[in-house]
């Protein structure tokens, strides 16, 4: 991660009182990169790992938000080469698959696609915060055993058809995380899903 992003994220975490480790779920990163045929930039991964409420909640900048933002982009009429990674004042923050290196861009109906500097945007949000010299360190979470459900098509009465991403737990109360196109990620009890393949 670049030094300006590291500094800004450390300051934003300090202001928000976030003291826990910055953790990155590498298996989930790989799922998203594979599903959208992109490579998530290191600076963006640091934002996801930092767990700053201002970014995670207010801007929706989380790994799980990528699917939902991308669905909302499609619903809004954006080009299919954009992958949504967050929102800022009504604009979508996106990765452009069309441009070499998958740079970050802003998209809205009014302005279309505009260049976007994550480092500058974070620096503006962290402006006036005291720099303590501490560095943000990101821990990679260990891989979980592969689920036999991953990739299977499922149907739910309310959400329609989707793809299972992973299962959590065992027995009658096990849950399945499903990506429903246009509806986002849902965590549902397996007993409410019909497995199609």
TIKOLKE-785136 format. One record per residue (C-alpha): residue number from 1; chain; x, y negated, z negated. Coordinates in Angstrom, 3 decimals, always signed. Each point is the difference from the previous one (the first is absolute). Example, Ala and Ser with C-alpha at 12.3 -4.5 7.8 and 13.67 -1.06 7.14 Angstrom:
REM residues 2
NODE   seq   mol          X          Y          Z
NODE     1     A    +12.300     +4.500     -7.800
NODE     2     A     +1.370     -3.440     +0.660
REM end
This chain:
REM residues 197
NODE   seq   mol          X          Y          Z
NODE     1     A     +0.000     +0.000     +0.000
NODE     2     A     +1.211     -3.473     +0.779
NODE     3     A     +1.295     -2.206     -2.838
NODE     4     A     -2.704     -2.702     +0.430
NODE     5     A     -2.761     +2.618     -0.273
NODE     6     A     +1.696     +1.655     -2.993
NODE     7     A     +0.280     -3.342     -1.800
NODE     8     A     -3.576     -1.107     +0.757
NODE     9     A     -1.520     +3.339     -1.039
NODE    10     A     +1.987     +0.042     -3.257
NODE    11     A     -1.254     -3.528     -0.799
NODE    12     A     -3.616     +0.870     +0.868
NODE    13     A     +0.159     +3.156     -2.143
NODE    14     A     +1.413     -1.994     -2.904
NODE    15     A     -2.745     -2.658     +0.293
NODE    16     A     -2.693     +2.717     +0.089
NODE    17     A     +1.538     +1.832     -2.965
NODE    18     A     +0.639     +3.161     +2.020
NODE    19     A     +2.645     +1.941     -1.862
NODE    20     A     -0.458     +3.548     +1.265
NODE    21     A     +2.204     +1.499     +2.676
NODE    22     A     -0.527     -0.904     +3.640
NODE    23     A     -0.859     +3.390     +1.458
NODE    24     A     -0.503     +1.059     +3.584
NODE    25     A     -1.974     +3.098     +0.961
NODE    26     A     +2.208     +1.237     +2.846
NODE    27     A     -2.360     +2.806     +1.105
NODE    28     A     -2.805     -2.564     +0.341
NODE    29     A     +2.317     -2.324     +1.941
NODE    30     A     +0.781     +2.843     +2.421
NODE    31     A     -3.735     +0.795     +0.395
NODE    32     A     -0.765     -3.590     +0.967
NODE    33     A     +2.993     -0.327     +2.309
NODE    34     A     -0.979     +3.210     +1.761
NODE    35     A     -3.706     -0.854     +0.216
NODE    36     A     +0.668     -3.421     +1.567
NODE    37     A     +3.220     +0.881     +1.882
NODE    38     A     +1.915     -2.837     -1.665
NODE    39     A     +2.917     -0.543     -2.337
NODE    40     A     -0.866     -2.140     -3.008
NODE    41     A     +2.700     -2.663     -0.545
NODE    42     A     +2.071     +0.341     -3.177
NODE    43     A     -1.058     -3.443     -1.253
NODE    44     A     -3.666     +0.960     +0.346
NODE    45     A     +0.622     +3.284     -1.826
NODE    46     A     +1.532     -2.036     -2.823
NODE    47     A     -3.207     -2.074     -0.203
NODE    48     A     -2.077     +3.194     -0.245
NODE    49     A     +2.311     +1.394     -2.694
NODE    50     A     +0.174     -3.220     -2.036
NODE    51     A     -3.650     +0.261     -1.126
NODE    52     A     -0.404     -3.763     -0.381
NODE    53     A     -3.733     -0.601     -0.676
NODE    54     A     +0.026     -3.212     +2.041
NODE    55     A     +1.100     +2.009     +3.042
NODE    56     A     -1.625     +3.371     -0.692
NODE    57     A     -3.427     -1.244     -1.089
NODE    58     A     -0.419     -3.458     +1.508
NODE    59     A     +1.652     +0.840     +3.341
NODE    60     A     -0.667     +3.753     +0.051
NODE    61     A     +3.648     +0.769     +0.667
NODE    62     A     +0.083     +3.645     -1.044
NODE    63     A     +0.758     +3.210     +1.848
NODE    64     A     -3.609     +1.104     -0.357
NODE    65     A     -1.156     -3.333     +1.402
NODE    66     A     +1.733     +0.537     +3.366
NODE    67     A     -2.742     +2.302     +1.290
NODE    68     A     -2.800     -2.291     -1.192
NODE    69     A     +1.632     -3.162     +1.409
NODE    70     A     +0.602     +1.698     +3.341
NODE    71     A     -3.639     +1.108     +0.169
NODE    72     A     -1.122     -3.544     -0.822
NODE    73     A     +2.323     -1.339     +2.724
NODE    74     A     -1.653     +2.281     +2.562
NODE    75     A     -3.446     -1.059     -1.214
NODE    76     A     +1.056     -3.645     +0.411
NODE    77     A     +1.046     +0.610     +3.620
NODE    78     A     +3.797     -0.055     -0.375
NODE    79     A     +2.189     +1.835     +2.484
NODE    80     A     +0.706     +3.650     -0.679
NODE    81     A     +3.733     -0.603     -0.301
NODE    82     A     -0.401     -1.765     -3.370
NODE    83     A     +0.183     +1.844     -3.325
NODE    84     A     -1.390     -1.966     -2.952
NODE    85     A     +2.098     -0.223     -3.155
NODE    86     A     -1.750     -2.798     -1.918
NODE    87     A     -2.126     -3.163     +0.102
NODE    88     A     +0.834     -3.624     -0.679
NODE    89     A     -2.648     -2.743     +0.037
NODE    90     A     -2.129     +1.854     +2.542
NODE    91     A     +2.883     +0.951     +2.294
NODE    92     A     +1.166     +3.571     +0.373
NODE    93     A     +3.669     +0.731     -0.688
NODE    94     A     +0.998     +2.656     +2.509
NODE    95     A     +2.725     +2.048     +1.594
NODE    96     A     +0.141     -0.306     +3.778
NODE    97     A     +0.649     +3.363     +1.644
NODE    98     A     +0.393     -1.671     +3.386
NODE    99     A     +3.118     -1.980     -0.942
NODE   100     A     +3.352     +1.728     -0.470
NODE   101     A     +0.825     +0.541     -3.680
NODE   102     A     -3.669     -0.246     -1.089
NODE   103     A     +0.216     -3.580     -1.334
NODE   104     A     -2.522     -1.505     -2.381
NODE   105     A     -2.554     -2.393     +1.475
NODE   106     A     -3.139     -1.886     -1.085
NODE   107     A     -3.247     +0.515     +1.893
NODE   108     A     -3.305     -1.848     -0.031
NODE   109     A     -2.740     -0.699     +2.524
NODE   110     A     +0.982     -3.666     +0.062
NODE   111     A     +3.752     +0.247     +0.498
NODE   112     A     +0.528     +3.507     +1.400
NODE   113     A     +3.399     +1.553     -0.713
NODE   114     A     +2.574     -2.274     -1.669
NODE   115     A     +3.533     +0.825     -1.248
NODE   116     A     +0.176     +0.591     -3.741
NODE   117     A     +2.988     -0.038     -2.350
NODE   118     A     -0.639     +2.108     -3.085
NODE   119     A     +3.070     -1.464     -1.737
NODE   120     A     -1.189     -3.596     +0.552
NODE   121     A     -3.563     +0.834     -1.056
NODE   122     A     +1.210     +1.651     -3.224
NODE   123     A     +2.404     -2.875     -0.698
NODE   124     A     -2.909     -2.454     +0.265
NODE   125     A     -2.048     +2.081     -2.453
NODE   126     A     +2.957     +0.150     -2.404
NODE   127     A     +0.911     -3.693     +0.393
NODE   128     A     +0.741     -1.672     -3.318
NODE   129     A     +0.546     +3.275     -1.844
NODE   130     A     +3.234     +0.306     -1.877
NODE   131     A     +2.502     +2.415     +1.479
NODE   132     A     +1.366     +2.238     -2.731
NODE   133     A     +2.530     +1.809     +2.128
NODE   134     A     -1.687     +3.348     -0.591
NODE   135     A     -0.369     +2.263     +2.975
NODE   136     A     -3.032     +1.966     +1.044
NODE   137     A     +0.814     +3.668     +0.164
NODE   138     A     -2.332     +2.384     +1.797
NODE   139     A     -0.333     +3.618     -1.133
NODE   140     A     -1.093     +2.646     +2.464
NODE   141     A     -2.640     +2.350     -1.393
NODE   142     A     +0.754     +3.688     +0.566
NODE   143     A     -1.841     +1.875     +2.691
NODE   144     A     -3.052     +1.916     -1.090
NODE   145     A     -0.681     +3.524     +1.300
NODE   146     A     -1.728     -0.150     +3.372
NODE   147     A     -3.749     +0.447     -0.118
NODE   148     A     -1.556     +2.620     +2.239
NODE   149     A     -2.784     -2.529     +0.669
NODE   150     A     +2.185     -2.713     +1.516
NODE   151     A     -1.204     -0.872     +3.495
NODE   152     A     -3.223     +2.015     -0.134
NODE   153     A     -3.149     -1.635     +1.304
NODE   154     A     -2.777     -0.445     -2.548
NODE   155     A     -3.513     -1.455     -0.041
NODE   156     A     -1.746     -1.873     -2.810
NODE   157     A     -3.702     -0.922     -0.016
NODE   158     A     +0.618     -3.707     -0.650
NODE   159     A     +3.409     -0.670     +1.597
NODE   160     A     -0.180     +2.256     +3.070
NODE   161     A     +2.966     +1.838     +1.477
NODE   162     A     +3.579     -0.495     -1.162
NODE   163     A     +3.367     +1.667     -0.557
NODE   164     A     +1.125     +1.465     -3.299
NODE   165     A     +3.346     -1.415     -1.153
NODE   166     A     +0.602     +1.815     -3.275
NODE   167     A     -1.731     +1.843     -2.778
NODE   168     A     +0.278     -0.766     -3.684
NODE   169     A     -0.582     +2.595     -2.676
NODE   170     A     -1.383     +3.493     +0.264
NODE   171     A     -3.182     +1.883     -0.676
NODE   172     A     -3.538     -1.327     +0.252
NODE   173     A     +0.997     -3.583     -0.895
NODE   174     A     +2.746     -0.346     +2.607
NODE   175     A     -0.041     -3.210     +2.012
NODE   176     A     +1.008     -0.715     +3.567
NODE   177     A     +1.335     -3.275     +1.355
NODE   178     A     -1.594     -0.592     +3.399
NODE   179     A     +0.652     -2.646     +2.651
NODE   180     A     -3.334     -1.006     +1.545
NODE   181     A     +0.573     -2.156     +3.124
NODE   182     A     -1.472     -3.445     -0.569
NODE   183     A     -0.825     +0.852     -3.612
NODE   184     A     +3.474     +0.425     -1.475
NODE   185     A     +1.353     +2.495     -2.494
NODE   186     A     -2.381     +1.728     -2.390
NODE   187     A     +0.697     +2.385     -2.862
NODE   188     A     -2.876     +2.479     -0.177
NODE   189     A     -0.794     +3.280     -1.701
NODE   190     A     +0.564     +2.847     +2.442
NODE   191     A     -3.467     +1.424     -0.670
NODE   192     A     -1.537     -3.037     +1.781
NODE   193     A     +1.999     +0.587     +3.196
NODE   194     A     -0.652     +2.355     +2.891
NODE   195     A     +3.251     +1.289     +1.476
NODE   196     A     -0.198     +0.064     +3.814
NODE   197     A     +3.261     +1.799     +0.771
REM end
